[in-house]
Each structure stands twice: as structure tokens, then as C-alpha cells.
Amino acid sequence: SVTIGNSVTSIGDDAFAGCSSLASVTIPNSVIAIGEAAFNECSSLISVTIGNSVTSIGDHAFASCRKLTSVTNLSATPQSIQSHVFFDVPISRLALKVPAGSVTAYQEAPVWKDFGKIEAP
């Protein structure tokens, strides 16, 4: 796992790409942007928590993270993302956890709506 400090506001392009031993990541509320391919091909990544201040998620940010089983997005408003953010990830089999009161917004948002189940914790 990796701990990203609360002073970090952006995760750069390819920052953790190909990190084969990374199993979980929590992106703190201080982060506003996740760069392109930031976690691309993290073959052991199982869980991701996206902080509530993230407004931008780059293309292929979580592509080919085929072992993902848990995605939590703490943003009340779904980010506008491209279909390649989760390229080659079977999101139709995954549950997406979102804030209470945001389920409908995610169910209607492009790409986010493709998760198998969208629920508030």
C-alpha cells in the first residue's frame, strides 16, 4: 500500500504505473487531479479510495488493474471521465461505493454507471 500525504494536490502522469506490488491506495481529500495512467497496470491493485476533492481523473488512470475488487469514490459529484480510465477492468462486476445521496448521480454518469452495483456505505 502507499500513503499519499495530505499536502499532495496532484498525482502525476504514470506516477505508479506498472507498480506490481501495490495492493491498495487511498487518495487523500487534498488531491484535486489524478494524472493519465497514474496507476496503469498495477497488477496487484485490489482497492482504491478516491478522495472527495478529486475533480479530474486522467485517461487510463486505472487501466489494466484487473484485480480491482473495491472502488470507493468520496466525491458527491461524479467526475466526468473517459471510458479508458478503467480500460481492461471488469467494472461491470464491481461495486462502487459513493456518498449517501449521490447514488442516482453516479447511476446516470457516463462510465460510472457501468459499475455492476452503485451503493452508499
Residue frames relative to the residue before (quaternion, step in Angstrom):
aa qw qx qy qz dx dy dz
S 1.0000 0.0000 0.0000 0.0000 0.00 0.00 0.00
V 0.2289 -0.7528 0.5984 0.1511 3.51 -1.27 0.34
T 0.2320 -0.7396 0.6138 0.1497 3.53 -1.12 0.74
I 0.1654 -0.7770 0.6032 0.0718 3.53 -0.65 1.16
G 0.4656 -0.7293 0.4372 0.2453 3.56 -0.66 1.13
N 0.5873 -0.6167 0.4146 0.3206 3.54 -1.21 0.62
S 0.6148 0.5319 -0.3633 0.4550 3.60 1.22 -0.08
V 0.5387 0.6218 -0.3995 0.4045 3.60 1.27 -0.19
T 0.1497 -0.8100 0.5634 0.0646 3.59 -0.85 0.99
S 0.7951 0.1451 -0.0730 0.5843 3.57 1.23 -0.33
I 0.2125 -0.7254 0.6385 0.1447 3.55 -1.12 0.75
G 0.3991 -0.7847 0.4329 0.1938 3.54 -0.47 1.23
D 0.6858 -0.4502 0.3816 0.4258 3.51 -1.37 0.29
D 0.8646 0.0807 -0.0858 0.4884 3.58 -1.02 0.89
A 0.2476 0.8280 -0.4842 0.1369 3.64 1.23 0.24
F 0.8101 0.1267 -0.0496 0.5704 3.60 0.88 -0.90
A 0.2704 0.8050 -0.4932 0.1890 3.59 1.25 0.24
G 0.8426 0.1728 -0.1501 0.4874 3.53 -0.95 0.95
C 0.4231 0.6920 -0.4785 0.3365 3.59 1.22 0.23
S 0.2193 -0.8568 0.4567 0.0958 3.55 0.10 1.32
S 0.7171 0.4390 -0.2725 0.4677 3.62 1.13 -0.36
L 0.4935 0.6586 -0.4334 0.3673 3.61 1.24 -0.01
A 0.1509 -0.8335 0.5297 0.0434 3.59 -0.53 1.20
S 0.8098 0.0080 0.0064 0.5866 3.59 1.06 -0.64
V 0.0416 -0.7854 0.6173 0.0204 3.53 -1.18 0.59
T 0.1176 -0.7451 0.6528 0.0701 3.51 -1.10 0.84
I 0.2107 -0.7726 0.5916 0.0934 3.52 -0.61 1.19
P 0.3799 -0.7772 0.4509 0.2198 3.60 -0.45 1.19
N 0.6710 -0.5245 0.3652 0.3759 3.54 -1.31 0.39
S 0.5725 0.6004 -0.3787 0.4103 3.61 1.23 -0.29
V 0.6192 0.5654 -0.3406 0.4253 3.60 1.17 -0.54
I 0.2288 -0.7781 0.5780 0.0902 3.54 -0.94 1.04
A 0.8208 0.1332 -0.0280 0.5547 3.58 1.02 -0.82
I 0.1748 -0.7261 0.6577 0.0981 3.52 -1.17 0.83
G 0.3947 -0.7742 0.4537 0.1975 3.56 -0.58 1.16
E 0.6860 -0.4626 0.3695 0.4229 3.51 -1.37 0.22
A 0.8642 0.0440 -0.0762 0.4954 3.54 -1.04 0.95
A 0.2061 0.8308 -0.4994 0.1340 3.61 1.18 0.47
F 0.7957 0.1544 -0.0710 0.5814 3.60 1.03 -0.79
N 0.2302 0.8118 -0.5009 0.1928 3.58 1.24 0.45
E 0.8650 0.0595 -0.0811 0.4916 3.55 -1.00 0.97
C 0.3158 0.6790 -0.5784 0.3236 3.57 0.93 0.91
S 0.2413 -0.8662 0.4241 0.1078 3.51 0.27 1.37
S 0.7271 0.3940 -0.2459 0.5056 3.63 1.17 -0.35
L 0.4264 0.7278 -0.4547 0.2858 3.59 1.27 -0.01
I 0.1462 -0.8178 0.5563 0.0212 3.55 -0.63 1.21
S 0.8294 0.0587 -0.0054 0.5555 3.59 0.91 -0.86
V 0.0928 -0.7710 0.6299 0.0114 3.51 -1.15 0.83
T 0.0528 -0.7464 0.6619 0.0441 3.54 -1.06 0.84
I 0.1912 -0.7834 0.5881 0.0619 3.54 -0.75 1.16
G 0.4511 -0.7294 0.4576 0.2346 3.57 -0.66 1.14
N 0.6352 -0.6058 0.3533 0.3237 3.54 -1.22 0.55
S 0.6644 0.5056 -0.3118 0.4535 3.62 1.21 -0.20
V 0.4746 0.6776 -0.4460 0.3416 3.59 1.25 -0.13
T 0.0774 -0.8079 0.5841 0.0107 3.56 -0.71 1.12
S 0.7799 0.2447 -0.1218 0.5630 3.58 1.22 -0.43
I 0.0129 -0.7690 0.6389 -0.0175 3.56 -0.90 1.01
G 0.3813 -0.7773 0.4652 0.1845 3.55 -0.50 1.23
D 0.6575 -0.5143 0.3898 0.3888 3.50 -1.27 0.52
H 0.8426 0.1450 -0.1547 0.4950 3.57 -1.07 0.87
A 0.2573 0.8112 -0.4999 0.1607 3.63 1.21 0.28
F 0.8024 0.1462 -0.0653 0.5750 3.60 0.99 -0.84
A 0.2578 0.7984 -0.5060 0.2000 3.59 1.17 0.51
S 0.8554 0.1470 -0.1389 0.4769 3.53 -1.17 0.76
C 0.4336 0.6218 -0.5077 0.4094 3.59 1.11 0.68
R 0.0679 -0.8871 0.4564 0.0094 3.54 0.65 1.23
K 0.6713 0.5008 -0.3081 0.4512 3.62 1.17 -0.36
L 0.3561 0.7467 -0.4963 0.2634 3.60 1.24 0.07
T 0.0459 -0.7938 0.6062 0.0169 3.55 -0.92 0.93
S 0.7982 0.1987 -0.0833 0.5625 3.57 1.19 -0.48
V 0.0404 0.7628 -0.6438 0.0462 3.56 -0.85 1.05
T 0.0396 -0.7718 0.6345 -0.0135 3.54 -0.83 1.09
N 0.0699 -0.7784 0.6236 0.0191 3.56 -0.83 1.01
L 0.2430 -0.8228 0.5034 0.1026 3.58 -0.42 1.24
S 0.4969 0.6521 -0.4322 0.3756 3.60 1.26 -0.01
A 0.4485 -0.6991 0.4890 0.2664 3.59 -0.85 0.96
T 0.7399 0.3008 -0.1775 0.5749 3.57 1.19 -0.58
P 0.4430 -0.7001 0.4808 0.2871 3.62 -0.71 0.98
Q 0.4457 -0.6698 0.5246 0.2782 3.54 -0.98 0.85
S 0.4335 -0.6443 0.5533 0.3015 3.56 -1.16 0.58
I 0.0724 0.8182 -0.5621 0.0968 3.59 -0.45 1.20
Q 0.4931 -0.6333 0.5150 0.3008 3.52 -1.31 0.43
S 0.6442 -0.5570 0.3683 0.3729 3.58 -1.18 0.54
H 0.6577 0.5365 -0.3167 0.4234 3.60 1.13 -0.49
V 0.4084 0.7025 -0.4899 0.3157 3.62 1.22 -0.01
F 0.7829 0.2071 -0.1009 0.5779 3.58 1.01 -0.86
F 0.1405 0.8228 -0.5364 0.1245 3.61 1.07 0.69
D 0.8496 0.1071 -0.1222 0.5018 3.54 -1.00 0.96
V 0.5501 0.5222 -0.4242 0.4946 3.57 1.16 0.73
P 0.3826 -0.7526 0.4855 0.2270 3.63 -0.70 1.00
I 0.0339 -0.8588 0.5111 0.0120 3.60 0.61 1.13
S 0.5622 0.6019 -0.4015 0.4006 3.61 1.14 -0.39
R 0.6870 0.4447 -0.2766 0.5038 3.59 1.27 -0.26
L 0.6487 0.5433 -0.3023 0.4388 3.58 1.30 -0.09
A 0.3706 -0.6679 0.5912 0.2588 3.52 -1.28 0.49
L 0.2040 -0.7447 0.6269 0.1040 3.53 -1.10 0.85
K 0.1865 -0.7789 0.5907 0.0980 3.57 -0.72 1.07
V 0.0084 -0.8008 0.5957 -0.0620 3.55 -0.82 1.10
P 0.6635 -0.5093 0.3457 0.4253 3.63 -1.19 0.30
A 0.5991 -0.5415 0.4448 0.3873 3.55 -1.21 0.59
G 0.7750 0.3110 -0.2516 0.4893 3.56 -0.94 0.88
S 0.6908 0.4738 -0.2733 0.4729 3.61 1.26 -0.15
V 0.4021 0.7517 -0.4588 0.2506 3.59 1.27 -0.18
T 0.6785 0.4964 -0.3027 0.4490 3.62 0.79 -0.97
A 0.6372 0.5325 -0.3332 0.4466 3.61 0.94 -0.83
Y 0.6796 0.4694 -0.2874 0.4851 3.59 0.97 -0.82
Q 0.6308 0.5379 -0.3345 0.4482 3.59 1.05 -0.69
E 0.7206 0.4131 -0.2335 0.5055 3.59 1.20 -0.47
A 0.5962 0.6034 -0.3495 0.3979 3.61 1.24 -0.27
P 0.5450 -0.6140 0.4556 0.3443 3.60 -0.94 0.85
V 0.8184 0.1870 -0.2401 0.4875 3.51 -1.16 0.93
W 0.6770 0.4677 -0.3085 0.4773 3.64 0.73 -0.96
K 0.6450 0.5460 -0.3245 0.4249 3.59 1.00 -0.79
D 0.6182 0.5782 -0.3342 0.4145 3.60 1.23 -0.37
F 0.4688 0.6415 -0.4666 0.3887 3.60 1.24 -0.02
G 0.6051 -0.6160 0.3783 0.3336 3.56 -1.05 0.80
K 0.7888 -0.0068 0.0404 0.6133 3.55 1.03 -0.80
I 0.1145 -0.7743 0.6201 0.0519 3.56 -0.94 0.91
E 0.1035 0.8252 -0.5377 0.1384 3.55 -0.57 1.17
A 0.3975 -0.6537 0.5814 0.2768 3.52 -1.30 0.42
P 0.5183 -0.6673 0.4278 0.3209 3.61 -0.90 0.83
